[in-house]
């Protein structure tokens, strides 16, 4: 009995040591996995198939049984032919890469061009907040598209934003200009709103398409700062502010603002507005910038008359118009968010919805 108890104790100690070692190993592996994981995930999806499937189902629903059978038969033949052409193209491209001479490459390129699949329409989406932090995802998507895009391909950006901070939307517009500077056909589509910084982004496109009641424009600059100086004085609270540089601080929240500070602050707003107007004028040269740069916004049907919009349509109709001639590819980069970021984002979105609900409506 004594032997059995000693053996049991030894066995328990051994199991404890093994479990402890395994726990340490698992912890180390988890830490390595966390450090090696990417900040986000890129999703690339051929959504033309979804549109085509919906289109085929609608067509078949209006046919009788005989017509539907013939339609299905023809559809299968078409898909079989497309697969065959894709395989031939892949084989020719492989042969071209592996062992073709320079002369043969030209001939193979000519042959391959006859078997080319449809050009692509890359679809990106930008739903911007006040600080335009979504520009990080946009940057990743644009970089991915530029890495593979071909001369015959096009890009459309579904753009939604009421505007926000100057530096954030300035960077977002600069990212979209990467398409423009590479002569890639680029269309901005607005279904709801692209105002202020949102419109600055839109005007980088070769063409702006907007839904009839989408809000565009608001080419202006605004800033407001609350001042609690009188409240603090009332409660005998002094604020000591020391600066080096005449205009290091113009307006403050707690100190006593001066007319000189207000004038300088106003001057900075005017300079920012001038940069905004010059930017819009450069990429929309046919508009009367002084007429539309008043800070006003318009519905798309009104904005088209002023030259701010080129075409009235929804993003769905725009994409459908390319379905027969292009393969529709949706590109989406999702950055992993912390719980605090998700909560703050929901709060900001809620405040934005409340703000617009209190504005003009139907």
NUROBA-997867 format. One record per atom (N, C-alpha, C): y negated, x negated, z negated; residue in three letters. Coordinates in steps of 0.2 Angstrom, whole numbers, plus 5000, padded with zeros to 4 digits. Example, Ala and Ser with C-alpha at 12.3 -4.5 7.8 and 13.67 -1.06 7.14 Angstrom:
<gutors>
502849344961ALA502249384961ALA501649344961ALA501149364965SER500549324964SER500049364961SER
</gutors>
This chain:
<gutors>
500649965000UNK500050005000UNK499449965000UNK499449904996UNK498849864996UNK498749825003UNK499349815006UNK499249785013UNK498949835018UNK499149895017UNK498849945022UNK498049955021UNK497849955014UNK497149965013UNK496749905015UNK497049845015UNK496749785017UNK496649785025UNK497149805028UNK497149815035UNK496649865038UNK496649925034UNK496149975036UNK495449945035UNK495349905030UNK494649875029UNK494449835034UNK494949785036UNK494849745042UNK494749775048UNK495149835050UNK495049865056UNK494349905056UNK494149925050UNK493449955050UNK492849905051UNK492949845048UNK492449795049UNK492449775057UNK493049765060UNK493049745067UNK492749805071UNK492849865070UNK492549915074UNK491849915073UNK491549905067UNK490849905066UNK490549855070UNK490849795070UNK490549735073UNK490549745081UNK491049775084UNK491149795091UNK490549845093UNK490549895089UNK490049945090UNK489249915090UNK489149875085UNK488549845084UNK488349805090UNK488849765093UNK488749725099UNK488649765105UNK489049825106UNK488949865111UNK488249895111UNK487949915105UNK487349945104UNK486749895106UNK486849835104UNK486349785106UNK486349775114UNK486949775117UNK487049765124UNK486649825128UNK486849885125UNK486549945129UNK485749945128UNK485549925122UNK484749915121UNK484449865126UNK484849805127UNK484549755131UNK484549785139UNK485049815141UNK485149845147UNK484549895149UNK484449945144UNK483949995144UNK483249965145UNK483149915141UNK482449875142UNK482349845148UNK482949815151UNK482849785158UNK482749835163UNK483049895162UNK483049945167UNK482349975167UNK482049985161UNK481350005161UNK480849955164UNK480949895163UNK480449845166UNK480549835173UNK481149855176UNK481249845183UNK481149915187UNK481049965184UNK480950035187UNK480250025191UNK480150055196UNK479550065200UNK479050115197UNK478450105198UNK477950145195UNK477950225198UNK478250225204UNK478350295207UNK478850295212UNK478950355216UNK479450365221UNK479150395227UNK479350365233UNK479050385239UNK479550435242UNK479350495244UNK479750545248UNK479550555255UNK480050545259UNK479850555267UNK480350605269UNK480150665272UNK480550715273UNK480350745280UNK480850755284UNK480750795291UNK480750865290UNK480150895290UNK480050965288UNK480051005295UNK480050975300UNK480051005307UNK480651055307UNK481251025304UNK481851065304UNK481751125301UNK481451125295UNK481351185291UNK480951245295UNK480351215299UNK479951265303UNK480451285309UNK480751245312UNK481251265317UNK481751315315UNK482051305309UNK482551355307UNK482251415306UNK481651425302UNK481351485301UNK481151515308UNK480951485313UNK480751505319UNK481351535323UNK481951505322UNK482551525325UNK482851585322UNK482751595315UNK482951645312UNK482551715314UNK481951705314UNK481451755316UNK481651785323UNK481751735328UNK481951755335UNK482651795335UNK483151765331UNK483751795331UNK483751865328UNK483251875323UNK483251945320UNK483051995325UNK482651975330UNK482452025335UNK482852035341UNK483452005341UNK483952005346UNK484552055345UNK484852075350UNK485452115349UNK486052065348UNK486652085347UNK487252045345UNK487351995351UNK487352015357UNK487551975363UNK486951925364UNK486351945364UNK485851895364UNK485851845359UNK485951865353UNK486051815347UNK486551765348UNK487151785351UNK487651735352UNK487551685357UNK487151715363UNK486951665368UNK486451615366UNK485951645361UNK485451605359UNK485751545354UNK486251565350UNK486551515346UNK486951465350UNK487251485355UNK487651435360UNK487151385363UNK486651415365UNK486151365369UNK485851325364UNK485751345357UNK485451305352UNK485851245350UNK486551265350UNK487051205349UNK487051155354UNK487051175360UNK486951135366UNK486351085366UNK485851115364UNK485151075364UNK485251025358UNK485451045352UNK485550995347UNK486050945348UNK486550955352UNK487050905354UNK486750855359UNK486350885363UNK486050835368UNK485550795365UNK485150815360UNK484650775356UNK485050725352UNK485650735349UNK486050685346UNK486250635350UNK486450655356UNK486650605361UNK486150555363UNK485550585365UNK484950545367UNK484750495361UNK484850525355UNK484650485349UNK485150425349UNK485750435350UNK486250375350UNK486150325355UNK485950355361UNK485850305367UNK485250265365UNK484750295363UNK484150265361UNK484250205356UNK484650225351UNK484850175345UNK485150115348UNK485650125353UNK486050075356UNK485650025360UNK485150055364UNK484750015368UNK484249975364UNK484050005359UNK483549965354UNK483949905351UNK484549915349UNK484949865346UNK485049815351UNK485249835357UNK485349785363UNK484749745364UNK484149775364UNK483549745366UNK483349695360UNK483549715354UNK483349665349UNK483849605348UNK484449615350UNK484949565349UNK485049515354UNK485049535361UNK485149485366UNK484849495373UNK484249525373UNK483949535379UNK483449475380UNK483349455386UNK482849405388UNK482149445389UNK481649405390UNK480949435390UNK480949485396UNK481249475402UNK481249515408UNK481649575406UNK482249565403UNK482649625401UNK482349665396UNK481949635392UNK481649685387UNK481149735390UNK480749715395UNK480349755399UNK480749815402UNK481249795405UNK481749845408UNK481949895403UNK482249865398UNK482549905393UNK482049955389UNK481349925389UNK480849965386UNK480750025390UNK480750015397UNK480550065402UNK481150115401UNK481750095401UNK482350145400UNK482350185394UNK482150145388UNK482150175382UNK481550235382UNK481050215385UNK480450265385UNK480650335388UNK481150335392UNK481350395395UNK481850435390UNK482050405385UNK482550435380UNK482150435373UNK481550425373UNK481250425367UNK481250495364UNK481250495357UNK481250565354UNK480450585353UNK480350645350UNK479650665350UNK479250615346UNK478650615348UNK478150575343UNK478150615336UNK477850575331UNK477850605325UNK477150625323UNK477150685319UNK476550705315UNK476650695308UNK476350645305UNK476450625298UNK475950675294UNK476250705289UNK475850755285UNK475750725278UNK475150715276UNK474950695269UNK474550745266UNK474550745259UNK474150795255UNK473750765250UNK473150785249UNK472750755244UNK472350815240UNK472550825234UNK472250875230UNK471850845224UNK471250835225UNK470850785221UNK470550825215UNK470550785209UNK470250805203UNK469550775203UNK469150785197UNK468450755196UNK468450675197UNK468950645194UNK468950575194UNK469350545200UNK469650585204UNK469950555210UNK470550505209UNK470850515203UNK471350465201UNK471950475206UNK471950535210UNK472550545215UNK472450495221UNK471950455221UNK471850405226UNK472450355226UNK472750335220UNK473250285220UNK473850315224UNK474050375223UNK474550405227UNK474450405235UNK473750425236UNK473550425243UNK473650355246UNK473450305243UNK473450235245UNK474150215247UNK474650235242UNK475350215244UNK475650255250UNK475450315251UNK475650355257UNK475350325263UNK474750305263UNK474450275269UNK474750215271UNK474850175266UNK475150105267UNK475850115270UNK476250165268UNK476950175270UNK476850195278UNK476450245279UNK476350265286UNK476150215291UNK475650175289UNK475350125293UNK475950065295UNK476450065290UNK476950015291UNK477450035297UNK477450095299UNK477950115304UNK477650155310UNK477050175309UNK476750225314UNK476650185321UNK476750235326UNK476750205333UNK476150235337UNK475950205342UNK475350235346UNK475350305347UNK475850335349UNK475950405351UNK475950455345UNK475950425339UNK476050465333UNK475350495331UNK475350545326UNK474650565324UNK474750575316UNK474150585313UNK474150595305UNK473750655304UNK473950695299UNK473550755297UNK473550755289UNK472950755286UNK472950755279UNK472650825277UNK473150865273UNK472950925270UNK472450905264UNK471850925264UNK471350905259UNK471050955255UNK471050955248UNK470850995244UNK470450965238UNK469750975238UNK469450945232UNK468750965232UNK468450985226UNK467751005225UNK467250945224UNK467550885224UNK467150825223UNK467250795216UNK466850745215UNK466850715208UNK466450645208UNK466750595205UNK466350535204UNK466250495210UNK465750465211UNK465550435217UNK466050375219UNK466150335214UNK466650275215UNK467350295217UNK467550355214UNK468250375215UNK468350405222UNK467850445224UNK467950475231UNK467650425236UNK467250375234UNK467150325239UNK467750285241UNK468150265236UNK468750235237UNK469250275241UNK469250345240UNK469750385243UNK469550385251UNK468850395252UNK468650395259UNK468850325262UNK468750275259UNK468850205262UNK469650205264UNK470050235259UNK470750235261UNK470950265268UNK470650325268UNK470750365275UNK470450325281UNK469950285280UNK469650255285UNK470150205288UNK470650185284UNK471150135287UNK471450165293UNK471550235294UNK471750265300UNK471250255306UNK470650275304UNK470050275309UNK470050205312UNK470050155308UNK469850085310UNK470450055314UNK471050085314UNK471650065318UNK471750115324UNK471250155325UNK471250205331UNK471850245331UNK472050275325UNK472650315324UNK472350385324UNK472550435329UNK472250505329UNK472350535322UNK471850555319UNK471850575312UNK471450645311UNK471750695308UNK471450765307UNK471450775300UNK470950805297UNK470850825290UNK470850905291UNK471350935287UNK471351005287UNK471151035280UNK470751085279UNK470451105273UNK470651185273UNK471051205268UNK471251275267UNK470851305262UNK470551275257UNK470151305252UNK469451275251UNK469451205249UNK468851175248UNK468851105249UNK468351075252UNK468251005253UNK467450995253UNK467250995247UNK466450995246UNK466250925242UNK465650905243UNK465450845240UNK465850785242UNK466150755237UNK466650695239UNK467150715243UNK467450775242UNK467950805246UNK467750805254UNK467150825255UNK466950825262UNK466750755265UNK466550705260UNK466450635262UNK467150605265UNK467750625261UNK468350605264UNK468550645270UNK468350705271UNK468550745277UNK468150715283UNK467550695282UNK467150675288UNK467450605291UNK467850565288UNK468150505290UNK468650525296UNK468850585297UNK469350605302UNK469050615309UNK469550605314UNK469250615321UNK469150695322UNK469450735318UNK469350805319UNK469450845312UNK468950885310UNK469050925304UNK469251005306UNK469751025303UNK470051095304UNK469951125297UNK469751185297UNK469651225291UNK469851295291UNK470151325286UNK470251395286UNK469551435286UNK469551495288UNK468951535289UNK468451535283UNK468751545277UNK468451555271UNK468451485266UNK468651435269UNK468651365266UNK467951345264UNK467751315259UNK467151295257UNK467051215259UNK466551205263UNK466351135265UNK465651125264UNK465451055264UNK464751035263UNK464651005257UNK464051035253UNK463851005247UNK463650935247UNK463350915252UNK463150845253UNK462550825249UNK462650815243UNK462150805238UNK462450765232UNK462050745227UNK462250705221UNK461950745215UNK462350745210UNK462150785204UNK462350745198UNK461950745193UNK462150705186UNK461750745181UNK462150755175UNK461850785169UNK462050755163UNK461650745158UNK461850705152UNK461550745146UNK461950765142UNK461650805136UNK461250755131UNK460750775128UNK460350725123UNK460350765116UNK460550725111UNK460650745104UNK460050715100UNK459550685103UNK459050645099UNK458750695094UNK458450755096UNK458150795091UNK458550825086UNK459150835087UNK459650855082UNK459750805077UNK459850745079UNK459950685075UNK459350675070UNK458750675073UNK458150665069UNK458050725064UNK458250785066UNK458250835061UNK458650825055UNK459150785056UNK459650775050UNK459550705048UNK458950675050UNK458750605047UNK459350555049UNK459550555055UNK460050505058UNK459650465063UNK459650395062UNK459350355067UNK459850325072UNK459650315078UNK460150285083UNK459750215085UNK460150165084UNK459850095086UNK460150075092UNK459850065098UNK460050045104UNK459749985107UNK460049925107UNK459849865110UNK460149845117UNK459649835121UNK459949815128UNK459549745130UNK459949715135UNK459649655138UNK459549675146UNK459049675148UNK458949705155UNK458549765155UNK457949765159UNK457549825159UNK457849895160UNK458349895164UNK458649955166UNK459349955164UNK459549925159UNK460249925157UNK460449995155UNK460050025152UNK460150095150UNK459550135152UNK459550195156UNK459050235158UNK458950295154UNK459450335154UNK459550395150UNK460150385145UNK460050415139UNK460550405134UNK460750475131UNK461250485128UNK461450545124UNK461150545117UNK461050495114UNK460850495107UNK460150465106UNK459850425110UNK459250395109UNK458650435112UNK458050425111UNK457450455114UNK457350435121UNK457450475126UNK457350465133UNK456550455135UNK456450415139UNK455750405141UNK455650425149UNK455050435151UNK454850455157UNK455050405162UNK454950345160UNK455150285164UNK455850285166UNK456250295160UNK456950305161UNK457250355166UNK456850415165UNK457050475169UNK456850455177UNK456350425178UNK456150405185UNK456650365188UNK456850315184UNK457350265187UNK458050295188UNK458250345184UNK458850375185UNK458750425191UNK458250455192UNK458150495198UNK458150455204UNK457850395204UNK457850345209UNK458550325211UNK458950315206UNK459650295208UNK460050355211UNK459950415209UNK460250475212UNK460050475219UNK459350465221UNK459150475228UNK459450415232UNK459550355229UNK459850305233UNK460550315234UNK460950345230UNK461650365231UNK461650425236UNK461150475236UNK461150525241UNK461050495248UNK460650445248UNK460450415255UNK461150385258UNK461450345253UNK462150315256UNK462650375258UNK462650425254UNK463050485256UNK462850505263UNK462250525264UNK461950545271UNK462150495276UNK462050435275UNK462150385280UNK462950385282UNK463350385277UNK464050385278UNK464250445283UNK464050505281UNK464150565285UNK463950565292UNK463350535292UNK462950535299UNK463350485303UNK463650435301UNK464050385304UNK464650415308UNK464950455304UNK465650485306UNK465550555309UNK464950585308UNK464850645311UNK464150645315UNK464050605320UNK463450585323UNK463050645326UNK463450705327UNK463150755331UNK462750805326UNK462850795320UNK462550845315UNK461850825314UNK461450875312UNK460750865309UNK460750855302UNK460750785300UNK460950775293UNK460450795288UNK459750795290UNK459250825286UNK459350895285UNK459550935289UNK459651005289UNK460251025284UNK460750985284UNK461351005280UNK461450965274UNK461050905273UNK461150865267UNK460650895261UNK460750955260UNK460250985255UNK460651005248UNK461350985248UNK461751005243UNK462051075243UNK461851105249UNK462151175250UNK462951165252UNK463251225251UNK463951225254UNK464051285258UNK464451285263UNK464551345267UNK465251365268UNK465451425270UNK466051445272UNK466251405279UNK466851395281UNK467051355287UNK466751385293UNK466751455294UNK466451485300UNK465751475301UNK465351465295UNK464651445295UNK464551375297UNK464951335293UNK464951265294UNK465151235301UNK465551275305UNK465651255312UNK465051265316UNK464651315315UNK464051315319UNK463551255317UNK463551235312UNK463151175310UNK463451105312UNK464051105314UNK464451045316UNK464851015311UNK464851045305UNK465251005299UNK466051015300UNK466251065304UNK466951085306UNK467051085313UNK467551065316UNK467751065323UNK468151125325UNK468551155321UNK469051205322UNK469151245316UNK469251315318UNK469451365312UNK470151375313UNK470551355308UNK471251365307UNK471551345301UNK472151375299UNK472451355293UNK472851295294UNK473051255289UNK473551205289UNK474251225292UNK474451285291UNK475051305293UNK475051315301UNK474551345303UNK474451355310UNK474351285314UNK474051245311UNK473951175314UNK474551145315UNK474951145310UNK475651105310UNK476051145315UNK476051215315UNK476551245320UNK476351235327UNK475651225328UNK475451205335UNK475751135338UNK475951095333UNK476251035335UNK477051035335UNK477351085333UNK478051095332UNK478451075338UNK478251105344UNK478651095350UNK478551015353UNK478050985351UNK477850925354UNK477950865349UNK478050875343UNK478050825338UNK478550835333UNK478850785330UNK479250785324UNK478850785318UNK478850835313UNK478450845308UNK478750805302UNK478350755299UNK478650715294UNK478150715288UNK478350745282UNK477950745276UNK478050685272UNK477550655270UNK477550595266UNK477250605259UNK477550595254UNK477350605247UNK477550555242UNK477050525239UNK477150475234UNK477050505227UNK477550505223UNK477450535216UNK477450475211UNK476950465207UNK476850415202UNK477150445196UNK477550405192UNK477750425186UNK477250435181UNK477150485177UNK476650505173UNK476950505165UNK476450475161UNK476650485154UNK476450555152UNK476750575146UNK476650645143UNK475950655142UNK475550605140UNK474850615138UNK474450625145UNK474650595150UNK474350605157UNK474450675159UNK475050705158UNK475250765161UNK474850825157UNK474850815150UNK474450855146UNK473650855148UNK473350795149UNK472650795151UNK472550825158UNK473050815162UNK472950835169UNK472950915169UNK473350945165UNK473451015164UNK472751045161UNK472551015156UNK471851035153UNK471351035158UNK471250975162UNK470750975167UNK470751025172UNK471451035175UNK471551085180UNK471351155177UNK471451165171UNK471351235168UNK470551245168UNK470251195166UNK469451195165UNK469151205172UNK469451175177UNK469151175184UNK469351255187UNK469851275185UNK470051345187UNK469551395184UNK469451385177UNK468951425174UNK468251425176UNK468051365178UNK467351355181UNK467251395188UNK467751385192UNK467751425198UNK467751495198UNK468151515193UNK468251585191UNK467551625189UNK467151585186UNK466551605184UNK466051605189UNK466151575195UNK465751565200UNK465751625205UNK465551615211UNK465551675216UNK466251695218UNK466351755218UNK467051775220UNK467051845224UNK467651865226UNK467651935230UNK467851985225UNK
</gutors>
